[in-house]
């Protein structure tokens, strides 16, 4: 087992947080949770995080509050877990699942049974009781989807009304939407097909955003449906994405002004 604590990073390094996140993924890769391509996907995410100033924008916080309300209003909400998520925030996934009564399903783009099992074991180590997507007899195929993500659990994503898909590929997001499901995503790239297709797009690093999602879920957990529905009705995802892109643009312009 690769020991993340053995990595010796200077504690006063100005980019310590970002380096620690990288190390989680490297450890996840060495321990069989993360696929090589996941490391590259993280690199793309990091680049966008830089443009956000590596902090959660107010638009991300608004999307997160809406996501919490949607999870509470759902009949059968599911969190879809891939290799990167399992390595980055397993404890938070389990905590969110407990607070919002959302089931966890492992679903991989680069399918591999051994890695799937390692991911499930890691989630169990962090307190997960039930993990969907593991039993062959429960597998169902989403018609019209070519990638391995088409294999879903009949008691999970297949019949879910709400699916949280962090770090997703666009194809499945589009397909799940066509099937009438409400989709929540964490994606640092506001231009990705997933971001553009989802119902609630959280443009934030999942490592930061999921902590806020847990916090706000705890805060609104005892609110009634009328209160929750108002949050959802007041939210405009397209507008929120547009404002996030404007914020990124302003961040870039600030740098030019500083240069002049
Ligand atoms: O474990 P698997 O086999 O299911 O594969 C997982 C990956 C992530 C490799 C797979 O889903 C994939 O290739 O994803 P994409 O198409 O690269 O999309 C990932 C998206 O997540 C990109 O838009 C990235 O910018 C974004 N992203 C990467 N890291 C983060 C992120 N968004 C939020 N938080 C991050 N930490």
Boltz pocket constraint, residues with backbone or C-beta under 6 A from the ligand:
constraints:
  - pocket:
      binder: B
      contacts: [[A, 33], [A, 34], [A, 35], [A, 37], [A, 38], [A, 39], [A, 41], [A, 42], [A, 43], [A, 44], [A, 45], [A, 46], [A, 48], [A, 81], [A, 82], [A, 83], [A, 84], [A, 107], [A, 108], [A, 109], [A, 110], [A, 111], [A, 167], [A, 168], [A, 169], [A, 170], [A, 186], [A, 187], [A, 188], [A, 189], [A, 192], [A, 202], [A, 204], [A, 205], [A, 206], [A, 207]]
      max_distance: 6.0
